């Protein structure tokens, strides 16, 4: 077991931190990738120490400096693993701008990859030998050179090329482009500076208690996503703590693998969306539970939209016998434009839940409701800001709102990005907001929320709101009702959205597109009965008449790169008639 490393200094770039740990704790574990090469594999561990990681990073950075000028973009098309970490840090060390992506062939994301590459216009691509052939095919037309991380020898750093590397990057320069997940619009590259990512890593470490006690970051979230990158790469580099990685597909094939890693590393810090916690509850067998001890878990982060208190309750009930503490669940809020972390509940504190009146919430007021009210909305508190300012603002008047009033969440802090790559007009609108009577430079998140008892409570997305007869309806509330209305509806794999109303309609018409559960073949489902049950539940709870209920195959509802339901894309596909074939109503 590693003891605590020396106190982390106050650097402002990740390459400086890497050099520090390579010099002061060279033989400590830095990054471990746990591979699962076979269906029943218990995991093959591959580890880099801080010294070996620094050597690999310097060698690759030297090669990249030969391929591109400072400030050029470097697209990371690596599979999950230590090569990804090396590629990302090497791009930063070479004074280049990393673009965290994924190899070609990721199901459902081919168009997004092509679009992002066209927007970022990288000067060089970093990949691995295993993915080189498909990456070369993808980049052939653009004539962009590709470099395989695992083909660069450690001796590649010589005096000539080493002298080309900056001693330390400018903290105010762009370190990487974090492309948004595209849940409400086309993906856009957020410019994250070196200082931004270091500041946000520190904020996250403080929020989750990792600055006061040693932790091991354990994660399967993809490294091209903001939370995976900051929690599994940036935070460990800043704190000098080990990071243990696994592939997202390894988790999906057998979720117990993630829990085994949590059990194997004392004071494990990890993050996952709602569906992952529910998936563990349903898929981890009693035999697998018997080998787990989870009393050493330090914090489990949930940054879903929204965070469902019931998910935390089910997860704790399922694994309490394995020693899992009830107070390790940390509902959190963040977004790519703020690097990732904005607000978080602290470990060691009870989960804060708020039971609110549904009608009042639709009218912009967070009023309490009885806990036994079946029509009430239950939301989790996402704690307090982590080293930044947060305001709830009326998006029209720009007045700051009082506690209990629902408005748009605005953020200001050292972690807020510079703007959108190559989109100055959108950058000014989103990153240059000014609340009434306050300085400018606030980030408009596009998220709705309120403050209750000092806790930030996220209620939904501004652009996702469904307006019928002058009343607001949150799509996630409708979706929760639908998935509880019939067992054949696949949980967290459905989208509710509004479409233009016809003549005489007051506002939008409401449509639900839902996947059926994998365990329930379409031929075995009483589809008319399911539709009746869904319509009745939505009518009773929300006073809404659904214009259409579409049942589709598993995997048909589009999702963002972070696994969230892409409602805007589902809406567009519905209007295009893309759900017409192979669906049932």
C-alpha positions as CSV (number, residue, x, y, z in Angstrom):
1,X,0.0,0.0,0.0
2,X,1.3,3.5,-0.9
3,X,1.8,5.9,1.9
4,X,0.9,9.6,1.4
5,X,3.2,11.4,-1.1
6,X,4.9,14.7,-0.3
7,X,2.7,17.8,-0.1
8,X,1.6,18.9,-3.6
9,X,3.0,22.3,-4.6
10,X,0.9,25.1,-6.1
11,X,1.7,24.7,-9.8
12,X,-0.7,25.9,-12.5
13,X,-0.2,23.3,-15.2
14,X,-0.4,19.5,-15.3
15,X,3.1,19.0,-16.9
16,X,4.7,20.9,-14.0
17,X,2.9,18.6,-11.5
18,X,4.0,15.5,-13.5
19,X,7.6,16.6,-13.4
20,X,7.3,17.2,-9.7
21,X,6.0,13.7,-8.9
22,X,8.6,12.1,-11.2
23,X,11.3,13.8,-9.2
24,X,9.9,13.4,-5.6
25,X,8.0,10.1,-5.8
26,X,9.4,8.4,-8.9
27,X,8.6,4.8,-8.0
28,X,5.0,5.4,-6.7
29,X,2.1,4.0,-8.7
30,X,0.7,6.7,-11.0
31,X,-1.8,5.1,-13.5
32,X,-3.0,1.5,-13.7
33,X,-5.2,0.2,-16.5
34,X,-7.1,-3.0,-15.7
35,X,-7.7,-4.9,-18.9
36,X,-10.3,-7.6,-19.2
37,X,-9.3,-9.5,-22.4
38,X,-11.8,-12.4,-21.9
39,X,-15.5,-12.5,-20.8
40,X,-14.7,-14.0,-17.4
41,X,-11.3,-12.2,-16.9
42,X,-10.6,-10.9,-13.4
43,X,-8.4,-8.2,-14.9
44,X,-4.9,-7.8,-16.1
45,X,-3.1,-4.8,-14.4
46,X,-0.7,-2.6,-16.3
47,X,0.9,0.1,-14.2
48,X,3.0,3.2,-14.9
49,X,5.0,4.8,-12.1
50,X,5.4,8.6,-12.0
51,X,9.0,8.2,-13.4
52,X,7.9,5.8,-16.2
53,X,5.0,8.0,-17.1
54,X,7.1,11.1,-17.2
55,X,9.6,9.4,-19.5
56,X,6.9,8.2,-21.8
57,X,5.3,11.7,-21.9
58,X,8.5,13.5,-22.6
59,X,9.4,11.1,-25.4
60,X,6.0,11.5,-27.1
61,X,6.0,15.3,-26.5
62,X,9.3,15.5,-28.3
63,X,7.8,13.6,-31.3
64,X,4.7,15.8,-31.4
65,X,6.8,18.9,-31.3
66,X,8.4,17.7,-34.5
67,X,5.0,17.2,-36.1
68,X,3.2,20.4,-35.2
69,X,3.7,24.0,-34.2
70,X,2.8,25.3,-30.7
71,X,-0.9,25.9,-30.3
72,X,-1.9,23.3,-33.0
73,X,-4.5,20.8,-32.2
74,X,-3.7,17.1,-31.4
75,X,-6.7,14.7,-31.7
76,X,-6.5,11.8,-29.2
77,X,-8.1,8.8,-30.9
78,X,-6.8,6.2,-28.4
79,X,-8.7,3.4,-26.7
80,X,-9.1,3.7,-22.9
81,X,-5.8,3.0,-21.2
82,X,-2.5,4.4,-20.1
83,X,-1.7,5.3,-23.7
84,X,-4.6,7.8,-23.6
85,X,-3.2,9.4,-20.4
86,X,0.3,9.6,-22.0
87,X,-1.1,11.1,-25.2
88,X,-3.1,13.8,-23.4
89,X,-0.2,14.9,-21.1
90,X,2.3,14.8,-23.9
91,X,0.2,17.2,-26.0
92,X,0.1,19.6,-23.1
93,X,3.8,19.2,-22.4
94,X,4.6,20.0,-26.1
95,X,2.6,23.3,-26.0
96,X,-0.1,21.8,-28.2
97,X,-3.9,21.7,-27.7
98,X,-5.3,18.3,-27.0
99,X,-8.6,17.2,-28.4
100,X,-9.9,14.3,-26.3
101,X,-11.8,11.9,-28.6
102,X,-12.1,8.2,-29.2
103,X,-11.1,5.7,-31.9
104,X,-13.4,5.2,-35.0
105,X,-16.0,2.5,-34.5
106,X,-17.5,3.6,-31.3
107,X,-21.2,2.6,-31.9
108,X,-23.5,5.5,-32.5
109,X,-20.7,8.2,-32.5
110,X,-19.3,8.0,-36.0
111,X,-21.0,11.2,-37.3
112,X,-20.0,13.1,-34.2
113,X,-16.3,12.1,-34.5
114,X,-16.3,13.2,-38.2
115,X,-17.9,16.5,-37.2
116,X,-15.5,17.2,-34.4
117,X,-12.4,16.5,-36.5
118,X,-13.7,18.8,-39.2
119,X,-14.2,21.5,-36.6
120,X,-11.0,21.1,-34.7
121,X,-8.8,20.6,-37.7
122,X,-6.0,18.7,-35.9
123,X,-2.4,18.9,-37.2
124,X,-1.6,15.4,-35.9
125,X,-3.5,12.5,-34.5
126,X,-2.4,10.3,-31.5
127,X,-3.5,6.7,-31.3
128,X,-2.2,3.2,-30.6
129,X,-0.9,0.4,-32.8
130,X,-4.1,-1.5,-32.2
131,X,-6.3,1.3,-33.6
132,X,-3.8,2.6,-36.2
133,X,-5.4,1.0,-39.3
134,X,-8.9,2.4,-38.7
135,X,-7.5,5.8,-37.7
136,X,-5.3,5.9,-40.8
137,X,-8.4,5.2,-43.0
138,X,-10.3,8.0,-41.2
139,X,-7.6,10.5,-41.7
140,X,-6.4,9.5,-45.2
141,X,-8.5,12.2,-47.0
142,X,-7.3,15.0,-44.7
143,X,-3.7,13.9,-44.9
144,X,-3.2,14.2,-41.1
145,X,-0.3,12.3,-39.8
146,X,-1.0,9.7,-37.0
147,X,1.4,8.8,-34.2
148,X,1.1,5.6,-32.2
149,X,1.9,6.1,-28.6
150,X,3.2,2.6,-28.0
151,X,5.6,2.9,-31.0
152,X,7.6,5.8,-29.6
153,X,10.6,4.5,-27.6
154,X,11.4,6.1,-24.3
155,X,14.8,7.2,-25.8
156,X,13.0,9.4,-28.3
157,X,13.7,12.5,-26.1
158,X,17.1,13.7,-27.2
159,X,18.8,17.1,-26.8
160,X,17.6,18.5,-30.1
161,X,14.0,17.7,-29.8
162,X,13.9,18.1,-26.0
163,X,15.1,21.8,-26.4
164,X,11.9,22.4,-28.5
165,X,9.6,21.7,-25.6
166,X,8.6,24.7,-23.4
167,X,9.9,24.6,-19.9
168,X,6.3,25.0,-18.7
169,X,3.2,25.9,-20.7
170,X,1.5,29.3,-20.3
171,X,-1.2,28.8,-17.6
172,X,-3.5,31.1,-19.6
173,X,-3.1,29.2,-22.9
174,X,-5.6,26.6,-24.1
175,X,-4.7,23.2,-22.9
176,X,-7.4,21.2,-24.6
177,X,-10.8,21.4,-26.4
178,X,-13.5,19.6,-24.5
179,X,-16.2,19.0,-26.9
180,X,-19.7,19.2,-25.3
181,X,-21.8,16.0,-25.3
182,X,-24.4,17.5,-27.6
183,X,-27.5,16.9,-25.4
184,X,-29.2,20.1,-26.6
185,X,-27.1,21.3,-29.6
186,X,-24.4,20.3,-32.0
187,X,-21.1,19.5,-30.2
188,X,-18.9,22.6,-29.6
189,X,-15.3,22.7,-28.4
190,X,-14.9,24.4,-25.1
191,X,-11.4,26.0,-24.7
192,X,-10.1,24.8,-21.3
193,X,-6.8,26.5,-20.2
194,X,-4.0,24.9,-18.2
195,X,-5.1,27.1,-15.3
196,X,-8.7,26.0,-15.7
197,X,-8.1,22.3,-15.4
198,X,-5.7,22.6,-12.5
199,X,-8.2,24.9,-10.6
200,X,-11.0,22.5,-11.2
201,X,-9.0,19.5,-10.2
202,X,-8.2,21.2,-6.9
203,X,-11.8,22.2,-6.4
204,X,-12.9,18.6,-6.9
205,X,-10.3,17.2,-4.6
206,X,-11.4,19.7,-1.9
207,X,-15.1,19.0,-2.4
208,X,-14.7,15.3,-2.0
209,X,-12.3,15.4,0.9
210,X,-9.3,14.1,-1.1
211,X,-7.1,17.0,-0.2
212,X,-7.1,16.1,3.4
213,X,-6.8,12.3,3.2
214,X,-5.2,10.0,0.5
215,X,-7.5,8.5,-2.0
216,X,-7.3,6.3,-5.1
217,X,-9.3,7.5,-8.1
218,X,-11.1,4.5,-9.6
219,X,-13.0,5.0,-12.8
220,X,-14.5,3.5,-15.9
221,X,-15.9,6.8,-17.3
222,X,-14.5,7.4,-20.8
223,X,-11.4,9.7,-20.8
224,X,-12.8,11.8,-23.7
225,X,-15.6,12.9,-21.4
226,X,-15.1,15.9,-19.0
227,X,-15.7,14.0,-15.7
228,X,-13.6,11.0,-16.7
229,X,-10.7,13.3,-17.8
230,X,-10.7,15.5,-14.7
231,X,-11.4,12.8,-12.1
232,X,-9.2,10.0,-13.5
233,X,-6.3,12.1,-15.0
234,X,-6.1,15.7,-13.9
235,X,-6.9,15.2,-10.2
236,X,-4.5,12.3,-9.7
237,X,-1.7,14.3,-11.4
238,X,-2.4,17.4,-9.2
239,X,-2.5,15.4,-6.0
240,X,0.1,12.7,-6.8
241,X,-2.3,9.9,-6.1
242,X,-2.8,6.7,-8.0
243,X,-5.6,6.4,-10.6
244,X,-7.0,3.0,-11.6
245,X,-8.8,2.8,-14.9
246,X,-10.9,0.3,-16.7
247,X,-12.8,0.3,-20.0
248,X,-16.5,1.4,-20.1
249,X,-17.4,-1.7,-22.1
250,X,-15.8,-3.9,-19.4
251,X,-18.1,-2.3,-16.9
252,X,-21.2,-2.8,-19.1
253,X,-20.3,-6.5,-19.7
254,X,-19.9,-7.1,-16.0
255,X,-20.6,-4.3,-13.5
256,X,-19.1,-6.3,-10.6
257,X,-15.7,-5.5,-12.0
258,X,-16.1,-1.9,-11.0
259,X,-17.1,-2.8,-7.5
260,X,-14.2,-5.2,-7.2
261,X,-11.8,-2.3,-7.9
262,X,-13.6,-0.1,-5.4
263,X,-13.2,-2.9,-2.8
264,X,-9.5,-3.5,-3.7
265,X,-8.4,0.2,-3.1
266,X,-8.9,1.8,0.3
267,X,-10.5,5.2,0.2
268,X,-11.6,4.8,-3.4
269,X,-13.1,7.9,-5.1
270,X,-15.3,7.2,-8.1
271,X,-18.1,8.6,-10.3
272,X,-20.9,7.1,-12.3
273,X,-24.3,8.3,-13.7
274,X,-27.6,7.2,-12.4
275,X,-28.0,4.2,-14.7
276,X,-24.8,2.7,-13.6
277,X,-25.8,2.5,-9.9
278,X,-29.2,1.0,-10.9
279,X,-27.4,-1.4,-13.3
280,X,-25.3,-2.7,-10.4
281,X,-28.4,-3.2,-8.3
282,X,-30.0,-5.4,-11.0
283,X,-27.0,-7.2,-12.4
284,X,-24.6,-8.0,-9.6
285,X,-25.3,-11.5,-8.3
286,X,-25.4,-12.6,-4.7
287,X,-22.3,-14.7,-5.3
288,X,-20.5,-11.6,-6.6
289,X,-21.6,-9.6,-3.6
290,X,-20.3,-12.2,-1.2
291,X,-16.7,-11.4,-2.2
292,X,-17.0,-7.6,-1.9
293,X,-16.0,-5.3,1.0
294,X,-17.1,-1.8,0.3
295,X,-16.6,-0.2,3.7
296,X,-13.4,1.6,2.4
297,X,-15.2,3.6,-0.3
298,X,-14.5,7.3,0.3
299,X,-17.0,8.9,-2.1
300,X,-19.3,7.9,-5.0
301,X,-20.1,10.8,-7.3
302,X,-23.4,11.1,-9.3
303,X,-23.6,13.9,-11.7
304,X,-26.6,12.8,-13.8
305,X,-29.4,14.9,-15.1
306,X,-31.2,14.7,-12.7
307,X,-29.7,12.9,-9.7
308,X,-32.4,10.6,-8.4
309,X,-32.5,10.1,-4.6
310,X,-34.1,6.7,-5.2
311,X,-31.1,5.5,-7.1
312,X,-28.8,6.2,-4.1
313,X,-31.3,4.5,-1.8
314,X,-31.5,1.3,-4.0
315,X,-27.7,1.1,-4.4
316,X,-27.1,1.4,-0.7
317,X,-29.8,-1.1,0.2
318,X,-28.3,-3.6,-2.3
319,X,-24.7,-3.3,-0.9
320,X,-25.2,-2.3,2.7
321,X,-24.3,-5.8,3.8
322,X,-21.0,-5.4,2.0
323,X,-20.2,-2.5,4.4
324,X,-21.1,0.4,2.0
325,X,-21.8,3.5,4.1
326,X,-24.9,5.5,3.3
327,X,-23.1,8.8,3.4
328,X,-20.6,8.2,0.6
329,X,-23.1,9.2,-2.1
330,X,-22.3,12.7,-3.5
331,X,-24.8,14.2,-5.8
332,X,-22.9,16.8,-7.9
333,X,-23.5,19.3,-10.7
334,X,-21.2,20.4,-13.4
335,X,-20.8,21.0,-17.2
336,X,-18.0,21.1,-19.8
337,X,-18.0,24.9,-20.0
338,X,-16.9,25.0,-16.3
339,X,-14.2,22.3,-17.0
340,X,-16.6,19.9,-15.2
341,X,-17.2,20.4,-11.4
342,X,-19.3,23.2,-10.1
343,X,-21.2,22.1,-7.0
344,X,-21.1,18.9,-4.9
345,X,-22.5,17.3,-1.8
346,X,-19.7,16.3,0.6
347,X,-19.0,12.7,1.6
348,X,-19.8,12.0,5.2
349,X,-23.0,14.0,5.1
350,X,-26.5,12.5,4.7
351,X,-28.0,12.8,1.2
352,X,-30.2,15.9,1.1
353,X,-33.6,15.3,-0.6
354,X,-36.3,17.7,-1.3
355,X,-40.0,16.8,-1.9
356,X,-41.5,19.6,-4.0
357,X,-44.9,20.5,-5.3
358,X,-45.0,19.6,-9.0
359,X,-47.4,22.3,-10.1
360,X,-45.5,25.0,-8.2
361,X,-42.2,23.8,-9.6
362,X,-43.7,24.1,-13.1
363,X,-44.6,27.7,-12.3
364,X,-41.0,28.5,-11.1
365,X,-41.4,28.0,-7.4
366,X,-39.8,25.3,-5.3
367,X,-42.5,24.7,-2.6
368,X,-42.4,21.8,-0.2
369,X,-44.9,18.9,-0.6
370,X,-45.9,16.1,1.8
371,X,-43.5,13.1,1.6
372,X,-46.4,10.8,1.0
373,X,-47.8,12.9,-1.9
374,X,-47.6,10.6,-4.9
375,X,-47.6,13.6,-7.3
376,X,-44.7,15.3,-5.7
377,X,-41.3,15.6,-7.2
378,X,-38.3,14.4,-5.2
379,X,-34.9,16.0,-6.1
380,X,-31.4,15.6,-4.6
381,X,-29.4,18.5,-3.3
382,X,-26.1,19.0,-5.1
383,X,-24.4,20.6,-2.2
384,X,-22.5,23.9,-2.4
385,X,-20.1,25.4,-5.0
386,X,-16.6,24.1,-5.1
387,X,-14.4,27.2,-5.0
388,X,-16.6,29.3,-7.3
389,X,-19.6,31.5,-7.4
390,X,-23.1,30.3,-8.3
391,X,-26.2,32.4,-8.8
392,X,-29.8,31.5,-9.9
393,X,-30.8,34.2,-12.4
394,X,-34.0,35.1,-14.3
395,X,-32.8,34.4,-17.8
396,X,-34.9,37.3,-19.2
397,X,-34.5,40.1,-16.7
398,X,-31.1,38.9,-15.5
399,X,-32.1,39.6,-11.9
400,X,-30.7,37.3,-9.2
401,X,-33.5,35.2,-7.7
402,X,-34.2,34.4,-4.1
403,X,-34.0,31.0,-2.4
404,X,-36.8,28.8,-3.6
405,X,-37.2,30.6,-7.0
406,X,-36.3,28.6,-10.1
407,X,-34.1,30.2,-12.7
408,X,-31.0,29.6,-14.8
409,X,-27.8,28.6,-13.0
410,X,-25.0,31.0,-13.7
411,X,-21.3,30.3,-12.7
412,X,-18.2,32.4,-12.2
413,X,-14.8,31.0,-11.2
414,X,-11.2,30.2,-12.2
415,X,-12.4,26.9,-13.7
416,X,-14.7,28.5,-16.3
417,X,-13.4,28.0,-19.8
418,X,-12.3,30.7,-22.2
419,X,-15.1,30.2,-24.7
420,X,-16.0,28.0,-27.6
421,X,-13.4,27.2,-30.2
422,X,-13.9,29.2,-33.4
423,X,-17.2,30.6,-32.3
424,X,-16.8,34.1,-30.9
425,X,-20.5,35.2,-31.0
426,X,-21.7,32.1,-29.0
427,X,-18.7,32.6,-26.6
428,X,-19.8,36.1,-25.8
429,X,-23.4,35.0,-25.2
430,X,-22.6,32.1,-23.0
431,X,-19.4,33.1,-21.2
432,X,-19.8,36.9,-21.0
433,X,-23.1,37.1,-19.2
434,X,-23.7,39.8,-16.6
435,X,-26.4,39.6,-13.8
436,X,-28.1,42.8,-13.0
437,X,-25.9,44.9,-10.7
438,X,-22.9,42.5,-10.9
439,X,-19.7,42.3,-12.8
440,X,-19.7,40.5,-16.2
441,X,-17.8,37.3,-17.0
442,X,-20.5,34.8,-15.8
443,X,-21.2,31.5,-17.5
444,X,-24.8,30.9,-18.6
445,X,-25.2,27.2,-18.1
446,X,-28.6,26.6,-19.7
447,X,-29.6,24.6,-16.7
448,X,-32.5,25.4,-14.4
449,X,-32.3,25.2,-10.7
450,X,-32.9,26.8,-7.3
451,X,-31.3,27.0,-3.9
452,X,-32.9,25.4,-0.9
453,X,-31.5,25.3,2.6
454,X,-28.2,26.4,1.1
455,X,-28.1,23.5,-1.4
456,X,-28.1,23.8,-5.2
457,X,-31.0,21.8,-6.6
458,X,-30.9,21.3,-10.4
459,X,-34.4,21.0,-11.9
460,X,-33.8,20.5,-15.6
461,X,-32.5,22.0,-18.9
462,X,-33.9,25.4,-20.1
463,X,-34.0,24.2,-23.7
464,X,-35.7,20.9,-22.8
465,X,-38.7,22.5,-21.1
466,X,-42.0,21.4,-22.6
467,X,-44.7,24.1,-22.6
468,X,-48.3,23.1,-22.9
469,X,-51.3,25.4,-22.1
470,X,-48.8,27.9,-20.7
471,X,-47.4,25.4,-18.1
472,X,-43.9,24.2,-17.9
473,X,-43.2,20.5,-17.7
474,X,-39.8,18.9,-17.1
475,X,-39.1,16.0,-19.5
476,X,-37.2,14.0,-16.9
477,X,-40.3,14.0,-14.7
478,X,-42.5,12.7,-17.5
479,X,-39.8,10.1,-18.3
480,X,-39.7,8.9,-14.7
481,X,-43.5,8.5,-14.7
482,X,-43.4,6.6,-18.0
483,X,-40.7,4.1,-16.9
484,X,-42.6,3.4,-13.7
485,X,-45.8,2.8,-15.6
486,X,-44.9,-0.5,-17.2
487,X,-42.1,-3.0,-16.5
488,X,-41.4,-3.4,-20.3
489,X,-40.1,0.2,-20.5
490,X,-36.3,0.2,-20.3
491,X,-35.2,2.5,-17.4
492,X,-33.3,5.7,-18.3
493,X,-33.6,4.8,-22.0
494,X,-36.4,7.1,-23.1
495,X,-37.0,10.6,-24.2
496,X,-39.9,13.0,-23.6
497,X,-40.1,16.1,-25.7
498,X,-42.4,18.6,-27.3
499,X,-43.2,19.0,-31.0
500,X,-45.0,21.8,-32.7
501,X,-48.8,21.8,-32.0
502,X,-51.3,21.8,-34.8
503,X,-54.1,24.2,-35.4
504,X,-55.9,25.0,-32.2
505,X,-53.2,23.5,-30.0
506,X,-52.1,25.7,-27.1
507,X,-48.4,25.1,-27.1
508,X,-46.5,22.0,-27.8
509,X,-47.7,18.4,-28.2
510,X,-45.9,15.9,-26.1
511,X,-44.2,12.8,-27.5
512,X,-42.4,9.9,-25.7
513,X,-40.0,7.6,-27.4
514,X,-39.0,4.7,-25.2
515,X,-36.9,1.6,-25.6
516,X,-38.3,-1.7,-24.5
517,X,-36.4,-3.8,-21.9
518,X,-33.9,-6.2,-23.4
519,X,-35.5,-9.0,-21.3
520,X,-38.9,-8.3,-22.9
521,X,-38.9,-9.1,-26.7
522,X,-41.3,-6.8,-28.6
523,X,-43.4,-9.8,-29.8
524,X,-44.0,-10.7,-26.1
525,X,-45.2,-7.2,-25.1
526,X,-48.8,-6.2,-25.1
527,X,-48.0,-2.9,-26.9
528,X,-51.5,-1.4,-26.8
529,X,-51.7,-2.2,-23.1
530,X,-48.3,-0.6,-22.4
531,X,-49.4,2.5,-24.3
532,X,-52.6,2.7,-22.4
533,X,-50.8,2.4,-19.1
534,X,-48.3,5.1,-20.0
535,X,-50.9,7.5,-21.2
536,X,-53.0,7.0,-18.1
537,X,-50.0,7.5,-15.7
538,X,-48.9,10.7,-17.5
539,X,-52.4,12.0,-17.6
540,X,-53.0,11.3,-13.9
541,X,-49.7,12.7,-12.6
542,X,-48.9,15.5,-15.0
543,X,-52.3,16.4,-16.5
544,X,-50.8,15.9,-20.0
545,X,-52.2,14.1,-23.0
546,X,-49.5,12.3,-24.8
547,X,-49.7,12.9,-28.6
548,X,-47.6,9.8,-29.4
549,X,-46.0,7.0,-27.5
550,X,-43.3,5.1,-29.6
551,X,-41.8,1.9,-28.4
552,X,-38.4,1.2,-30.1
553,X,-35.7,-1.4,-29.9
554,X,-32.9,-1.3,-27.2
555,X,-30.2,1.2,-28.3
556,X,-32.5,3.2,-30.6
557,X,-32.9,6.2,-28.4
558,X,-29.9,8.5,-29.1
559,X,-27.5,9.3,-26.4
560,X,-24.7,11.8,-25.9
561,X,-21.0,10.9,-25.6
562,X,-21.5,10.9,-21.8
563,X,-24.4,8.5,-21.9
564,X,-27.2,11.0,-21.3
565,X,-30.4,10.9,-23.4
566,X,-30.1,13.3,-26.3
567,X,-33.6,14.7,-26.3
568,X,-33.0,17.2,-29.0
569,X,-31.7,14.6,-31.3
570,X,-34.5,12.2,-30.4
571,X,-36.9,15.0,-31.3
572,X,-35.2,15.7,-34.6
573,X,-35.3,12.0,-35.5
574,X,-38.9,11.7,-34.6
575,X,-39.9,14.7,-36.8
576,X,-37.8,13.2,-39.6
577,X,-39.8,9.9,-39.3
578,X,-36.7,8.0,-38.3
579,X,-38.6,6.0,-35.7
580,X,-41.2,4.9,-38.1
581,X,-39.8,1.5,-39.1
582,X,-39.4,-1.3,-36.6
583,X,-41.3,0.6,-33.9
584,X,-44.7,0.0,-32.2
585,X,-47.4,2.4,-30.9
